[in-house]
Structures are given as structure tokens and as C-alpha cells.
Amino acid sequence: MTNVLLEVDGLRKSFGGVVALQEGRFRLESGSVHALCGGNGAGKSTFLSIVMGIQPRDSGTIQLEGRDVSFASPAEALDAGISIIEQELSPVPAMTVAENIYLGREPVGLFGRVDFARMNKAAGELLDRLGFDIAPTEVMMDLTVARMQLVEIAKAISYDAKVIIMDEPTSALGEAEADHLFDAIRTMRDQGKGVIYVSHRLTEIFDIADRYTVFRDGAFVADGALADIDKTHLVELIVGRPLTEEFVKTNAPTDEVVLSVEGIDAAHGVRDVSFDLKRGEILGIYGLMGSGRTEVLDRLFGLGPKNHRHGRITLGGQELVVRDASEAIAAGLALVTEDRKGSGLVMTQDVRANICLARLEKLSSTPLMMSPARETDAARRMIDLFGIKTASDRLGVADLSGGNQQKVVLGKWFLTEPRILLLDEPTRGVDVGAKREIYSIMSDFAAQGGAVILVSSETDEVLGMTDRTLIMRDGRLAGELSGDDMTAPALLHLAA
């Protein structure tokens, strides 16, 4: 007999008359890792926010270990034994790792003062136990997005809750870091805890979870044991229809070199990186967390410390000196960053403002005044081109699903008419349907004469979409793979 930790039935929630969740149903057993699946906009986030007391429910019941519960805040949920790792990071940047982990529950010593030595020791032991190579005294603002994600994971686990909700916990992690997390999840499962695991990476779901529940259009669709279902059937449940080939690839590289990089360096120890990019090519850059993948793209786009300017970059046969992002844009480069909400979008602005952001000078009627008519026309063209699902171009970008937000980012850059796309984890946090659309966009761009550099931590994505892949390790190029030589074991061998 298994014990039911959490049982939710008939959960419903509307916002301003719009139904976000109409039939939230879920059952979590002790000693289980249960995947909550669904596309962007399926109702998963609304469901979890109600369970955690972030949002009130309109109707429905929530039972924790057989008792009816109704949390008015996340603090109440934590006190009851439910913790969450949220998809959107919320660190206190100026505080240390240890201070973030134990925020609000710091150990105290004499005269009620915080015992920093004890707190740092506890945080260090927790991070070591999880296999996370982070010092408790490091300041959060100095960490990469991936390392911040690890701290958030450690914080959630530190509460020693009965139910742990993990919302896209590996979205910023490489495979090695994800493996450490999976080890921790299995330990918690063996201790009788229940884990609700939310991820768009279906390979992860089949690797770590034992049961699944699918939401679609705000309603429960199906649940069951993962041993009784395959990936194709699960995708059909998620998107509501059979999905054709996951990876869309129509491009063919030519012999023409459009970008040549010789011996460049970049931030965080990246040095002596050289490669060529050909017209029509999708070139992959693969590596573990901290290997320098993102730093290479930042360097090409004129970002990062100004002291890293060694080496030579040639674009279309002409030497390219890029001192800032505006010069990169003028040269025909476009950068989709790994953190769309932190650096890809202005979350307080609407869809139109975000799409037009990188093209303001072309959409002005005078040097000091924007042209609303030009802005509207530009935004609508990109909305139509990328099939962005929005009620209006004046809708707040924060109100869109993750997949549609990413399409807004792509629309912003396509409006600049780029020659080269630099894509850093472009499918992070989007569902399988939106992933396929993004693959189609990048493939069509390359097929029409553009060129793409794709940074990805997903092995399947690299194998499915790139023509050649550069592997980075410790800030240097460790090798290059293509054709039949490009396999998952070969990628991991060079990356490690």
C-alpha cells in the first residue's frame, strides 16, 4: 500500500473572467516522483501557485496527508511541508549563497545575532551533499544563471519538506549538474518524500519520474505510470494531436565562410577560440556548465568585459571590431540570450514595444519621436510571421506563455534583418510544440542564406539540429564533431 501525500481535485481558477484552470486534478504518493506535463498555457503554473498559496482558488479541494488544507501564503505551505523550486529565479543578488539559502531562518548566536559561521558551515555541507561546486560565501550577483539555479534547488531541499515541487529545475543546467540533481531526487524519493516534477524535457521525465499527469487547456487530461506509455503517446496527450518529426531541418551548409573567428578570448577564462561559420549552416556549441559557451556568443556580440579583445573576427571577408551591442546589430548579428526574462525582454512592456526594441531608429518619424503607425505595422508583421498567440500587440509580454515570449524575442531580432543568429538555449522553458516551431524558424533562416550558431545543453537538440558541433571544456575548444562521428557519447566524452 502506498500513502497519498497530496490529493487535489476539481481545482478551478479564473482571472478577469478568463478561465486559466477549470479541472485541476492530481494525486501524489509518498516515495514517488510524479511528472506534471503540459504545454505552455496548459494551467500547470496556475495549479502550482494555488497549491503553494500564491493564488487563491475559486473552487476545488486540496488534501495534504488526508487533511483539507488551504494556504494563504507560501510561508503557510512551507510550514505544512511543501516547498517549491520556481522556474523564475528570485535570488537576493547582494547576499551570499548561504544567506540566500537560509533567508528568514538564519541561525542565531549570542544576543540574537546571526551566526554566520554556523550558517556557512550548514550551507557548505548541503551543497557538498548535493554535489554542487559552489562556495557558501560567494555573492549571488557574481554567479551565472545556472549556478543561481543550483542555489535555488539547494534552498528548496534545505526545508526538508514532505512534498517538493520542482518547476523546470534543470532549465539552466548542463547534463552533469542535472545528474547531481537527479541523484538528490532519488535520495528524497527513497526517504518517502513526494516530488512533483515539471519539465518540458521529456527525456528527463522518463529518466527520473515514475508517474505522470497531463494538463491541457487548463484541464486534467490523463495520468498513469510512465512505464505504461512511450514518448510519442505522451507528446500526443500534451499537444492534443500527433506531432510529426520533432526536429525540423531543411538547411544545407555551403562552402562559403561568412564568419571567421581566430584566437579570441572572453570572460571567465575563455581563451584562444577559433572556428569558421558557413552560409546555410547551423553550427552547435556544446559543453558543460561553465565551459564558456555563453561567453563566446557574448564576445561576438560585443558584450562582457572590455579587456577581452584579443583575437580577430572576420565577417563577410572584412575584419569586424564590435565594441558594443549596437555595433553588432549594425553588422547583422542578433543574439537570443539564455535568460529571455532577464535580458531578452522588458517584462513591464507590451508585445509591440518588445518587438520594436532593437529597431527604434528605423521606426522613428523624427530623431526624437517614434512613429506609432510604423511600430504597429512592424509588430503585426512579426506577430503574423511567427504565429505569436496574443490578443493584441498591446498585451503585456508578461501575460504570454513561455513559447510565445520566445517568439517575441525572435521577432525582435528578425526585425533587424540579421545575417547571423546567435542562439543561446533558444528552446529553454518552452513546450514541445513551440520547440518544433523554433527549430523550423532557425532551419528556414539558414536555408534562406543565413547562418546560425546554436548553444544548447540538450544533447538531443544538438544532434537533431546542428550540422557541426564545437565542444568546449574549461574555456577552450576541446574538439569538433560532425556527421556520423557526432553522437551523444562522443559529445559527452569531449565535454567532460
N, C-alpha and C positions, 0 to 999 in steps of 0.2 A: 504494500500500500504506500502510495506517495502522499505527502502532505501538501495541501494547497496553501501557498503563501499569500498570493494576491489574486482576487477574482473581481473582474469588472464586467458589468452587464448594462446594456441599454444606455450608454453614455451619450448625451446629446449636448451640442453647443452651437449657438448662432451668434454672429456679430452683425449688428445693424440689420437684421432680417435675412442675412446671408448664412445659410447653414454650412458650418465648417465640419461638423461631426454629427451624424444622425443615428449611428448604431455602433458605438464603440464597445466591443466585447473582447475580453482577454482573460486567460487563466494561466497563472504562473505557479509551477510546483517547486518545492524545495529540491535542491540538488539538480537544477535544470538551467540550461542556457537556452532561452526562448527568443528567436528572431522575430522582430516586428517589421514586416515588409510592406512596401507600398511605394508608389511613385511620389514625386513632388506634388503636394496638394492633396494627398490621399487622406489626410487627417491625423497622421502619426504625431506631429508636433503638438497639435491641439489636445490630443488624447493624453500625451505625457505631461503637458502643462497642467491639465486638470488633476491627474493623479498626484502631481507634486504640489498642488495647492497654489500654483501660479495663477490659474484662471478658475473661476467658479463654474460649476456645471449647471446646465438648465434642467437636466433630469438624468436618472440612472443611479446605479449603486456601485460602491467600491467597498470591498471587504478585504481586510488585512488579517490573515490567520483566523478567519471566520467571524471577525468583528466588523460591523459597519463603521467606516471612517469617513470623515470629511475634513480635509485640511484647508485652513485659511491662509497658509503661507508655506513656503519651502522649509522654514525652520520647524514647523509642526511635523511635516513629513519626515524630516531628518530625525527628530526626536522619537518618531514612531518606528524608525528603522528603514527608511527608504532614502537612498542617496542617488544623485544623478551626475553624469558627465555630459555636459551640454555640448551641442555641436558648435555653438558660438562661444568662443573663449571669453572669459571675464576676469582676467588677472588684475591685480593692483600693480601697475608697472614699476613704481618706485620702491616696492618692497622686495625682500629676498624670497627665494624659493620656500624656505621654511616658514616665513611669515605668511605667505600665501596659503600654504597647506593648512596651517593651524590658525588662520584668521578667525578671531572671535572666540577662540578656545585655547589661547596661549597658556602654557604652564606658568605659574607664578611662584615666586620665592618670598624672601623677606619683604615686609612692608607692601605686599601686593604688587611688587614689580615683576615684569616679565622675566622669566628665567631663560635667557637666550641660549645658554649653553645646553640646557636640557632640551629645549625645542630643536636646536640644530642637530643634536645627537639623535633624537627621535626621528626627525625628517631624514637624516642620513641613513639610518637603519632601514627605514621604509623604502627609500629609493634604491638602496642596495638589494633589498629583498626582491624588489620588482625587476631588478636588472637594468635600471635607468641610470646612465652615466651622467648625473647632474649633481653638482655640489649644492648643499642646502644654503650656502651663503651667497650664491650667485643672485644678482638682481634680475628680476623678471624682464625688464626692458632690454636687457642685453641678450636675451635668449631668442632663438629662431622660433617661428610659429610651431614647428614640430616639437621642439623642446618644451615650449609652453603647454602643448597638448599633453605631454608626458606628466608635467606637474599637475595639471587638472585631473588626470587619471589618478595620480597618487593621492591627491586631495580627497577625491570621492571614495577611494578604497580605505583611506585612513579613518573614516567614520565607523568602519566595521559594521555596516548595515546588513539587514537580512535580505533586502532587495536592492540591487544595484542596477540602475538604468544607464546604459551606455549608448548615447546618441552620436553616431558616426565617430567613434573613438579613434579610429585609425586614419581619418581623413587627411591628416598632416604627417602621417608616419610612413617610414620606409618598411620594407618587409622584415628586417632584422628586429626593429623596435616593435613591430606588430607581433612578432613571435614571442617576445618577452611579455607583452600584454596577454597573449593567449595562454601562456603558462600560468599567469596570475589568475586568469578567469577560470581555468581548470582547477586550480587550487581552491578557489572560492566555491566552485560547484561541488567539489569533493567534501567541503566543510558543511554542505547542506544549504548554502545560500542560493538565492534565485537571481539570475541575471537576465535582464531584458536587453537584447542586443539589436540596435538599429544600424543598418548599413546598406548602402547601395552596391557594395562589392559582394556579389553573390558567391564568389569563390570563398570569401571569408565566412559567410553564413554556413555554407556546407562544411567548412573546416571546423568551426567552433561550436555551432548550435546543435541541439538535438530535436528541437521542435520549432514550428513556425506558425505565425498568424499573418494573414494578408488583409490590409485595408485598401479599399479603392473608392474614390469619390466620397470620402467621409464615412464609409460604412464597412463593417466586417464582411469579408468575402469567404474566407476559408481558414482552417487551421489543421494541424496534424503533425505527424512525425516526419522529420526530414529524410529518414531512411526510406519512406514510402513515396518520395517524389523526386523528380530529377530537375535539373536547372531549366530545361526548356518549358516544362509544365509550370514551374514557379514563375517564370517570366510571363507566361500567358495569363496567370492569375493576377499578376501585378499590373500589367498594361491593359488587360481585358481583351486581348486578341493575340493570335500567333504573331511572333516577331521574326522577321526574316534575318538573314545573316547579321550578327551583331556588329562586325567591323565592316565599314563601307570604304572601299579602297578602289579608286578609278584612276589614280595618277600614275605616271611613269616618268622617272627621272631622265633628264637629258645629260649630255656630256658637258654642257655649258656651266662653268663655275660662276655663280652670282655673288657669293660672299666667301672671302678667304681670310682666315684668322691665323696669325703667325705669332706664337710665343707670348700671348697675352697673360697678364696676371689679374687678380681680382681680390676682393675682400676674403677674410677668413682663410688665408693660406693658399688660395688658388694660384697656380703658377705654371708658366710655360705650356699653355694650352694652344694647340694648333689643329685646324681642320678646314676643309672646304665644304661649301653647301652648293648643290647644283640646282638649276632651274627644274621645277616639276618634282622636286624631292621632298619627302618627309624624313628629316634626319632626327633620330632619337638621341637623347642624352639620359643615361640611366646611372643610378648609383644609390648607395645607402644614404640615410640621413646624415647631413654634414659633409658630404663628399665634394660639394662645390658646384652642384648642378645649377641652382638658382643664381649663384654669384656670377656664373658665366653669362647668363642672359642679362643680368643687371649691368654687367660691364659693357656688353654690346649696346645696351640702351642708354648708356651714359649715367647710370645710377651708381651708388656706392661711393666709397672714399675717393677723393680726387688724387690721392698719391699713387693709386694703382693705374698707371697709364703706360706701362711698358708694353712692348709688342706692337704689332701692325695689323690693322683691319683694312681690307680692300673690298669695296662694293662696286660691282659692275666695272672692274678694272681700274677704278680710281681709289686712291687712299682715302679712308674715311676717319676723320677725327671727330668723335662725338663727346662733347663736354657736358651735355645735359639732355633731358628727355625731348625738349623742343627740337634740338638738332637731329636727334634720332628720328623723330616723326617726319621732319622735313626731308630726311634721306630716304624715307619709305619703309621704316621699321615700325612694327606695332608689337607691344608687349602685353599679353594677358597674364597678370600676376597670379601667384598661387593662392592669395587671400583676396577674393573678389570683394568682400565686405570691408576689409581693412584698407585696401589700396586700389581696388578695381572700380568701385562705385562710391558715389556720395549718397549714403543711405538716407539722408534727410531730404534729398531732392527727388523729383519725379522722373519718369522714364525719359521724357523729352530732354530734360536738362542733362541727364547722364549720357544719352546717345550723342549729344552735340558737344560734349565737354572737350574733346580733343580737336575740334574743328571750329572753334569760336571765331577766329579771324575770317574764315570763309563765309560765315553766316551773319556777319555784321553788315548793317546798312551804312554805317559810318564808323570811323575808328573807335567811337565811344558808345555806340548803341547797337544792340542786337536787333536782328530782323525777325519778329515773331513768325512771319509767313515762311521765311527760309528755314527757321528752326523746325516748324511744324512739318513742312514738306520733307526735310531730311529725316526727322524722326519717323514719320509714317513710312518712308521708303525702307528704312531698316527694319521696322516692325513687320512690314509685309515680306521683306526678303528673308528674314529669319523665322517667320511664323511666331513672333512673340505674343503670347497669350496675355493680353491686358485689355481692360475695359476702355482705356483711354491713354493717350500719350502723357496725360497729366496725372495719371495714377502714381502714387508714391512707389519707388522701386522697392522699398522695404516690404510692400504688400504682395510682391510677386513670389512665385515658387523659386527654388534654387536654380532649376534648369532655365527658367525664363530670365532670371537675373544674369546668368552666364551668357545668354543670348544678347542681352542688353550690352554687356561688356564687349562681345564680339561685334555688335552693331556699331558701337562707338569707334572701334578701330577700323572696321571696313569703310566707314565714312571718310577716313583719311586716305583711302585708296592705297594701301600698303603694297610693297613689293615682297616683303618678307614678314612672316608671322612668327613671333617668339611666344610659344605657348607653355606656360608653367602650370602643370597639373590642371588642364582645362576642363576635365570632367569630374573634378573633386566635388562630392556632395550633390551630384545630380543623378536622377534615376536612369534606368536602362534605356527608356525611350528617348530621353533628352541626350544621353550619351551617343546614341546612334546618329541623331541629328547633328551633333557637334563633329562626329567623325566624318559625316558627309560634307559638312562645311569645309573642314580642313583639306579633305581629299579633293573636292571640287576646286578649291583655291589653288592647290598645287597643279591640278590637271589643266588649269587655265593659264599656266605660266608663272605662277607664284612659287615660293619656296617656304618650307615650314621647318622650324626647329621645335621639337616636342620633348619637353621634360616630363617624365612620368615615373611614379614609384610603383605602378601596376605592371607587373611582368606581362600579363595577357595583353594589355593595351600596347605596350612596346612591340611585342611580337606580331600583333594584329595590324598595326597601323604604320610602322616605320619601314623605310627601305634599307636604311643602315642605322646602326646604333653605336654611339660612342659611350664607353663605360668609364666613369670617374671613380677614383678612390683617393681619399686623403688629399684632395685638391689638385690631383694630376690625372691626365688621361691614362687609364690602365689598359686600354685596348679598344678595338673596333670590330664589330661583328656585322655580317650581312648574309643573305641567302640561307642556305641550309645550315650554316655554322651558327646562326642566331637562334639559340634555344634557351629555355629557362635555366637549365643547369649551367650553361656557358656564361650567361649574364651574371648569375649569382656568384659563380667562381671568380670572375674578374672583379666584380664589385666588392667582394669580401677580401 
